[in-house]
Amino acid sequence: QVQLVESGGGLVQAGGSLRLSCAASTNIFNFNTMAWYRQAPGKQRELVATIVSDGSTNYADSVKGRFTLSRDNAKNTVYLQMNSLKPEDTAVYYCNARWLVKSYWGQGTQVTVSS
């Protein structure tokens, strides 16, 4: 069973930075895509950023220019560097990995941005 473990969340002031990590229990080359989603209280889960097998990335308009998704294949880990954080970035952030028709989720990590 594939496991994804997120870490790096916390409380930060507006304008600050955090780096989230998602460690996979298997070789991340196995996955077609890996992504970060977030879910704020009372809102639907939304896609934040994706990285596909060739290394190309895509971002939600709300985080473009502020967030950067990267991966370390040797550590089977993807990262989400979040800069210039805003209170509206407050949410639980989830890591997702997809391989063919299978989709795997981490347990989530809380990010809280104070104004």
Residue pairs with C-beta under 8 A, 6 or more apart in sequence:
1 25
2 24
2 25
2 26
2 97
2 102
2 104
3 24
3 25
3 104
4 22
4 23
4 24
4 25
4 95
4 96
4 97
4 104
4 105
4 106
5 22
5 23
5 25
5 106
5 107
6 20
6 21
6 22
6 93
6 94
6 95
6 106
6 107
6 108
6 109
7 20
7 21
7 23
7 109
8 18
8 19
8 20
8 21
8 109
9 18
9 20
9 93
9 109
9 110
9 111
9 112
10 18
10 110
10 111
10 112
11 112
11 113
11 114
12 18
12 85
12 111
12 112
12 113
12 114
13 113
13 114
14 85
14 86
14 87
14 113
14 114
14 115
15 84
15 85
16 85
16 113
17 81
17 82
17 83
17 84
17 85
18 82
18 85
18 111
19 79
19 80
19 81
19 82
20 36
20 79
20 80
20 82
20 93
20 95
20 109
20 111
21 77
21 78
21 79
22 34
22 36
22 77
22 78
22 79
22 80
22 95
22 106
23 75
23 76
23 77
24 31
24 34
24 76
24 77
24 78
24 97
25 76
26 76
27 73
27 76
28 34
28 71
28 73
28 76
28 77
28 78
28 97
29 53
29 73
30 99
31 53
31 97
31 98
31 99
32 52
32 53
32 98
32 99
32 100
33 50
33 51
33 52
33 53
33 97
33 98
34 50
34 51
34 71
34 78
34 95
34 96
34 97
34 98
35 47
35 48
35 49
35 50
35 51
35 95
35 96
35 97
35 98
36 47
36 48
36 49
36 50
36 69
36 78
36 80
36 93
36 94
36 95
36 96
37 45
37 46
37 47
37 48
37 93
37 94
37 96
38 45
38 46
38 48
38 89
38 91
38 92
38 93
38 94
38 111
39 45
39 46
39 91
39 92
39 94
39 108
40 88
40 90
40 91
40 92
43 91
45 94
46 60
47 60
48 59
48 60
48 63
48 67
48 80
48 93
49 57
49 58
49 59
49 60
49 63
49 67
49 69
49 80
50 57
50 58
50 69
51 57
51 69
51 70
51 71
51 78
55 71
57 68
57 69
59 67
59 69
62 88
63 82
63 89
66 82
66 83
66 84
66 85
67 80
67 81
67 82
67 83
68 80
68 81
68 83
69 78
69 79
69 80
69 81
70 78
70 79
70 81
71 77
71 78
71 79
72 78
72 79
78 95
80 93
82 89
82 111
85 111
85 113
86 113
87 113
87 114
87 115
88 113
89 111
89 113
90 111
90 112
90 113
91 110
91 111
92 108
92 109
92 110
92 111
93 108
93 109
93 110
93 111
94 105
94 106
94 107
94 108
95 105
95 106
96 103
96 104
96 105
96 106
97 103
97 104
98 104
